[in-house]
Amino acid sequence: MVVCKCGAKAARWISWSIDNLVWSLRREKEELVADVQEGKLMADKFDAAKRELASWKKLVTEKDAKLVV
């Protein structure tokens, strides 16, 4: 480790190989963020389908009530 008090930042070599822990963590974070976004999209679609199903159930119930009367 080099300690310099001049205030200038030293250039660093970054290994982009798969073995580099920082690179692996960044890639894993990107994958997790993508998974979360996909999960939110799926949840939105599920909620929309659930609302549509509830409206169909209500319609069928109303139709059944008219047939009984």
C-alpha positions in Angstrom: 0.0 0.0 0.0 1.3 3.4 -0.9 0.5 6.3 1.3 0.8 9.7 -0.4 -0.2 13.0 1.2 -0.1 15.1 -2.0 -3.9 15.0 -2.5 -3.7 13.6 -6.0 -5.4 10.3 -6.7 -3.2 7.5 -8.0 -4.3 5.6 -11.0 -5.4 2.1 -10.1 -5.5 -1.0 -12.2 -8.8 -2.8 -12.0 -9.1 -6.4 -13.1 -12.4 -7.1 -14.9 -11.9 -10.8 -14.7 -14.7 -13.0 -13.2 -12.4 -13.7 -10.2 -12.4 -10.0 -9.1 -14.7 -9.7 -6.1 -15.7 -6.1 -6.9 -16.7 -7.0 -10.5 -18.6 -10.1 -9.2 -20.5 -8.0 -6.7 -21.4 -5.4 -9.2 -22.6 -8.0 -11.7 -24.6 -9.7 -8.9 -26.2 -6.4 -7.9 -27.2 -5.7 -11.5 -28.8 -9.1 -11.8 -30.7 -8.6 -8.5 -31.9 -5.2 -9.6 -33.2 -6.7 -12.8 -34.9 -9.5 -10.9 -36.6 -7.1 -8.6 -37.8 -5.0 -11.6 -39.1 -8.2 -13.2 -40.8 -9.2 -10.0 -42.6 -5.8 -9.7 -43.8 -6.1 -13.3 -45.1 -9.6 -12.6 -46.9 -8.3 -9.5 -48.5 -5.5 -11.4 -49.7 -8.0 -14.0 -51.0 -10.3 -11.3 -52.9 -7.4 -9.6 -54.5 -6.4 -12.9 -55.6 -10.0 -13.6 -56.9 -10.2 -10.0 -59.0 -7.1 -10.5 -60.3 -8.3 -13.8 -61.3 -11.7 -12.2 -63.1 -9.8 -9.4 -65.1 -7.8 -11.9 -66.1 -10.9 -13.8 -67.1 -12.6 -10.6 -69.3 -9.6 -9.7 -70.9 -9.7 -13.2 -71.6 -13.4 -12.9 -73.1 -13.0 -9.5 -75.4 -10.2 -10.7 -76.5 -12.3 -13.7 -77.2 -15.3 -11.4 -79.3 -13.0 -9.1 -81.4 -11.9 -12.1 -82.0 -15.5 -13.2 -83.2 -16.5 -9.7 -85.7 -13.7 -9.5 
